[in-house]
Amino acid sequence: MTVALGRVMLFTKDTARMRTFYRDLLEVDPIEDSPDWVVFATGGLQLALHALPAHIAAHITVSEPATARSDVAIKYSFLVDDVAATRARLAALGAQMRDSFTSAARTSCDGVDPEGNVFQIASRA
């Protein structure tokens, strides 16, 4: 039996804002797109944005700029050709980008999306 990871789902308070952010990060248009469900194809793995139910979203506050949620059990990493250029592009788009670092021959940089989710961009090799 073969098991493969096909989709990562991120629950969102403001799906329209998150759609714009991830469209700009990934530089692709969604393959599915509705007010409460957005899917991006990202080279073998899909990123899905799913609107939180209103009764849950009502109890979530997102600061401006968003406070990094570092107490969660997941951080997703996007592989890019040029970490420095991607970091600069995302910062110009308003993303909160941290300093780049190198570990095990891979350059990486963490960022914070508009709802405080911490993500990473990393070199392919």
Buried (B, 14 or more C-beta within 10 A) or exposed (E): EEEEEEEEEBBBBBBEBBBBBBBBBBEBEBEEEEEEBBBBBBEEBBBBBBBBEEEEBEEEEBEEEBEBBEEEEEEEEBBBEEBEEBBEBBEEEEBBBBEBEEEEEBBBBBBBBBBBBBBBBBBEE
